[in-house]
Amino acid sequence: MLCPNCDAQMRRVYENTVLHQTRWHCPRCLHEEFQDLSWHLALWKRKPGGTGHEVLKRLSFGSRKQVERYLVRNVQVGHVTWFDGERRCSVVLGK
């Protein structure tokens, strides 16, 4: 990971596997940054009359595999969109 201030290589100084967070430190400019390693899932439902969507539920998971398992077990019909770079998934429920 490169420092956003000086483009030096940052080093990982702390990782919390329970909260899925990592802290990075830049040795050149002493910048510190936290990175959320969680995957976020948003479940949406269609509004009546086709006027848009509304959020039903927002959930966080430790990995993409856990999100996939949740979807297999709990979502029957939905349009799934993965945003790998942002570590999130969006599902529109219904047909």
N, C-alpha and C positions, 0 to 999 in steps of 0.2 A: 504494500500500500504506500502510495506517495503522499507526502505532506501537501495540503492545499495551499499553504503559505509560501514554502520555499522549494518544493519539488524534491526534497531529500527523501530517502527511504525511511519510512517509519517502522518501528519495531513494536511487536505485541508485548505488553507488559502485564496484562491481566485478562483472564477469561473466566467468566462465570457461566458454567454449563447449566445451572438451574434456571437462571434468568435469560440465558442465551444472549449474553452481552460480552463484548470484547473492548478493552481499552488499548489504544495505540499512543505511542510517544515518539516525537521527533527529536533526535539528539541535536540537530542543528539549531532550530529556533524554539525548542521546548514546547511546541504546540502539542496538546493532548486532545484526543478525540475518542468518543464512545461510539461503538457500532452495534446496532441491534441485529442479532443473528436470527431472529424469529421469522417464521413465515406467517403471513396474515391472510385470512380467508374472509371474504365478504359474501354473504348470501343475500341475494336480492329477489324481490318478487315483482311481477308486472302489475302496474296499476290498472284498474278496470277501464276499458275503453281505449287501451293502447296509448295512454298519455304519459308514459314514462315508467320509472322503477322506484321502489322504495326499499331501504335496507331492512332486512329481517334480523340479521345477526352478524356480528363481527367476532372472529375467533383468532387466537394465536397458537402456533404450533412450533415445535423445535426443529422440524425438518420438512422438506417437501414430501418425503415418504409418509409422514404422519398425516399431512393434508390429504394425500391420495387415499390413505386408508379410511379417513373420516368420510370422504366423498363416496367411496365404494359402499360403506356401511350405512350411511344416513341420507344420501341424496339419490332419488330415483330418476327424476327427469330434470335436466338442466343444461344450460349452455355454459361450458367451462372455458375460461380464458386465463392463461398463465402469463405472469409478468416476472420472468426469472431474474432479470436485473434488479427489480425492486423487491424481490422475495415476497410476492403476494399472488393470490388467486382470487378471481371474481367469478361467481356462479349466479346465473339468472335462472330461477326456478320456474317450472311450468313448460308448456309447449309453445 
